[in-house]
Amino acid sequence: MNSLGISVLAMIAFVMSVHCGGNRRYEKEWIEWMQKYDVTYQNDKQEEEQRYNIWEKNMDFINTHNEEFKKGKHSYELGMNHLGDRHQEELQLMVTGFNMADVNKTYPRCTIISKDVANTAVPPDSIDWRDHNCVTPVINQKRCASCWAVSAVGSLECQLKKRTNKLRALSVQQLVDCASQHGCRPFFVHEAFNYVKKKGITLDENYPYVGKKQHCLYNWRMVAWAGQCHQIPEGCEEKLEEVVGTIGPVSVAIKANVTSFQFYKKGVYEDPACDGKPLNHAVLVIGYGMEKVGNRSVAYWLVKNSYGEQYGDKGYIKMAKGKCNFCGIASQATYAPIRRWN
């Protein structure tokens, strides 16, 4: 064979090795990740290659950040998780389900709490409502933008527990199927509370979560009805602390389409890119406190997410508190009491 033929064969071998993953920088880690999270691409080599390229870019981002974290440049650490092969645009369509545009429509609004009206109870220096058996396990909303329902239900669950002294998981799926036509599309928490005020809500064990919109089922016994929902004055973290500290977990909307948020692992999350515009994901503030970061103490909000326990710190994230309404955490903060129950 002449030198030209050898060169052509060498080029083909090189291209094949790249296409088949032979030149991947994280081949071992990629295989381990797929095995850990039971990821398959149905023998679609092209899709796998595309997913690997996204995953590799995300891994580079994580590694660069964590090197800076070790040097004291950040207050939080990142880690690869089950969302590793998704880019931000795709993830936003899959799971960010708060629609700020709907807030300004003619739905019944929540009553805004006055900044000047003080609560008779004094909020503690720190609180974690899990310690009061007032928080149900983290769920994975899956490929359904149902965070608006998950967040609202989380707030109601604690209010019901305070009334009955029994913590029970309420049905997120009922809200997805029945509260509006939005279902697995972005909506807002106000209307979730308004629905439960009018129609009531059943238990998750009766109407379990499946992560997709179905026909609404009405043949279940309702266990609770909400009262009028209340909203924290926009951007007022002091009032949010007062309500979380004395009343219970509060549903909030944040900006979540930030890569660092996607791969948060531990520490107190603070990234200038999370500026609160737009608000596109609903989560649940279940507490607040202080954490030692290096030689300083950093205030945080303790937030329950709905990406599953594989996300962050077993499904939770600590977000910077008292940092000019970081991520928009106090921009759309709402809760509702329980007025009636079975």
N, C-alpha and C positions, 0 to 999 in steps of 0.2 A: 504493500500500500504506500502511495506517495505521501509526502509531507502535508499536502493540502488535505487529503482524505483524513489523515490523523488529526489535523487541526479541526476539521468539521466535526469529527466524532468527539473530540475533547469539548468543543463548544456545546454540543447536544448533551453530553454528560453533565456539564456544568449547569445548563438550564434545567435539566431534569432534577438535579440535586436541589436546586433552589426551589423549584415548584413542589417537590415532594417533601420539603422541610429539612433537607440535609444541611442547609446553611443557616438554620434558625439559631439565634443566639440563646434562646431559652427553651430549647427542645425538651429537655428533661422536666423543667418546671411546668411547661405547657401540658405534657402528658399527665403529670401528677395533678394538675389543676382539673383537667377533664375527668380524671378518675375520682377525685374528691367530690366534685359537684355533679357527677354522673351526666356529663355533657357528651352528646353525640350529634353528628351532623348528617346522619342517614346516608353514609357513604358518598357524600357530596364533597369531593376534594376541593372544588372551587370555593364553596362556602367556607370550608374549614380554613383555607388559606386566607380568605378575607377576614375571618374571625381571629385567626392568629395574628394578623397584622395589627388589628385593633388592640388585641390583648397585649402584644409586645409594646405598642406605644404607651398603653396604660401602665405596664410594668416599668418602663423607663421613667415615667412620671412619678410613680410611687418610689422608686429607688432614689431618684434625684431629691425628692422631698425628704425622705428619711435620712439621707446623708446630711442635709441641712438641719434636720431635727436634732441629730446627734451633736451638731455644733451649736445648738441653742438658738437657732434662728426661728423655730416654730414651737408652739405650745401643744401640738398634737402630732400623732403618728398616723401614717397611712398603712394599709395592708390590702393585698389582693383578695377579692371575694368573689361571690357567685355572679357579680355583674361585670366581671372582667373583660368579657368579649363584646361588650356593648359600648357604642360611642354615645356622647351626650344627647345628640339630637334624637336618636332612637330611644334612649331611656326616657326622655321627656315625653314622648308619645306613649310609652308603655305604662309609666307609673306616676307621673306628676299629674294630679287630678284636681287641682284647685283652679277655678276659673274666676279671676278677679272681675272680668267683664260682666258676669252674672250678678255680682254684688250690687251693681248700680242699676239693675232692672227693678221692676215694680213688685218684687216679692216682698212679703212681710219682713220688716227689719227687726233686728234685735234692739232692745233698749240700751242705750249707751250710758254707762255708769259715769257719774260726774267725778271729775278729778278732786273736787273739793269736799265730797262726802266721804268721811272717814269710816272705815269699818270699826265696829266696837271691839273686835278681837285684834290683838297685836300679832302680826306674822312672826314666826320664829326666825332665827338667824339662818337656818337651813331646814330643808324638809325633803323627804323622799316618800311619796305616798305608797310605795311598795312595802315600806315598813309598817304601814297601817292596814295592810291587806286590802288595798283599794285599787289595785291594778291587775288586770287579767294578762295572760301571756301574750307576747308579741306574735302577730300573725304576718304572713307573707301575702300581700295583696295580689301577687302574681302579675300576669300581663293584663292588668285591669286597673284603670285609673280611678280607683275607688277610695283613695286616701281621705276624701271629704267625709265618706261614711265611716271609715275606720276611726278617724279622729273624733267625730261626734259621738260615736258609740263609746269610745274610751272615757270620755268625760262623763257621760250619763251613767256608766257602770259604777263609778265611784259614788256618784250622788245616790244611786239606788242602794248601794251597800251601806251608806251612812243612814239611810232610812230604815233598812230592814236588818242590818247587822249581818248580812250574808252577801258575799261577792259572787255574782253570776255573770257569765259572758252573754251579752246581748247580740242580736242578729244583725251583723253588717250586711248580709245578703238580702235581708228584707228591704233595707234602704236602697241597695243597688237595684233591686227588681221593682220596687214599688214607689219610692219617694219622688221619682221623676223619670222622664224618658232618657235622661243622660246615662244612667247605668254605669258602664265602665268608661264613660267619657268625663272630662273635667266638669265639676259642678262646684257648689260652695256649701259650707257647713251650716249657714243660717237655715237653709231650706231643709236640711236633715233634722234640725231641732224642731222646725215648724211642723214637719210631717209627724214626728213622734208626739208632738203636742196634740195634734188632731186625731191621729189614728192609733197611737200606741206602738209598742215594740215587743216582740217575743224573744225567746231565748235562742242562742246560737245552736243549742242541741236540737231544737225543733226545726230550725231553718238555717242549716249550716252553710258556711262560706264555700263557694266553688270557684270564684274568680272570673265569672263571666255573667252577663245579664241573661236572666230567664224570665218566663212569664211570672207575674206577681201572684203569690199564693196568699189568700186571706184566711185560710181555715185553721189558723193557729191561735191559741189563747194568748192574748197580750198580757204582759206582766208589769208594764210601766208606761206612764204617760208623762211627758215633759211639761214644765211650766214655761212661762215667757223666757226666751233666751236673752242674755245680757252680753254686751260688748265692752271691752276695755277701751278707754279713749285712745285713739290712734297714736301709736308710738310711745305710750306711757308705760315704761317698764316698772316704775314704782307701783302703779296700780295693779299690774300683772302680778308682781310679787305678793302684794296684799291678798289678791284673790287666790292665787295658788297656795299661799301659806295658810290661809284660814278656811277656804271653802273646798278646794280640791283641784284636780287636774283640769287644765284649760286647753281647748282646741285652738291651735294657732296656724297661720299660713306663713310659709317662708319661701325664699328662693332656693331651689334645690338643684338646678341645672348647672352645677359647678363640679368639675372633676374631683376636686379635693373632698367634697361632700360625698360623692359616690364611693370613695375608697377610705373614708374615715375609719380608724381602728380604735384609738384611745387618746386620752388627753382632752384639752379644752379647745374646741374647734373655733378658729378665727382666721378667716381668709378675706382680704379686701375685695376679692372678686364676688363675694356673697353680699351684695349691696342692697338686697331686698327688692330689686326690680328686674323682672316681674315676680310677683308672688305666684307660685305655681304648684306648691305641694303643701298639703295639710298634715300636721303632726300633732302630738299631744305633749304639752309641758306637764310633767308629773312631779317636778320639784326643782330645787336650786340649792347651791352651796358654794364652797370654796375648795380649790384644789391647789396643791403645791406644784409649781412648775419651775424647776431650777431653784433659784433663791427668792422667788416671789410667789405670792398667793394670787390666784386668778379666780374671779367669780364666774359661775356658769349656771345655765339653765339645764336641767336634766330632761331630755326629750326622748319620748318613745316614738320610734319610726315604724313603718309598716313594710319594710323590705325583708322581713324574716330575721331569725336569730343569727343568721350567718353574716348579717350586716353589723358593722361597728362593734360596740361592746355588748354582745349578746342581744342585738337589736336596738340598742340605745346609743345616743350621742349626747355629749356635753357641749353646749354651745355658749359662746362668750356672752356674759351678762353685763349690763351697764356699759355697753360699747356702742352708744348712739343707735339703739334699735338694730343691732347686727342681724343681718339676713332678713330684716323686716319682721322679726319674731313677735313684736307687739303691735303690728299694723292692723291685723285682723284676728284678734283674740276673743273668743266667745265661749260661753258655757250656758247651761240651762239646768235649773233645779228639777227635781222629780216632784210632781204635784199629786200623783195618784199611783198606786201600785197594787198588785195582787200577790 
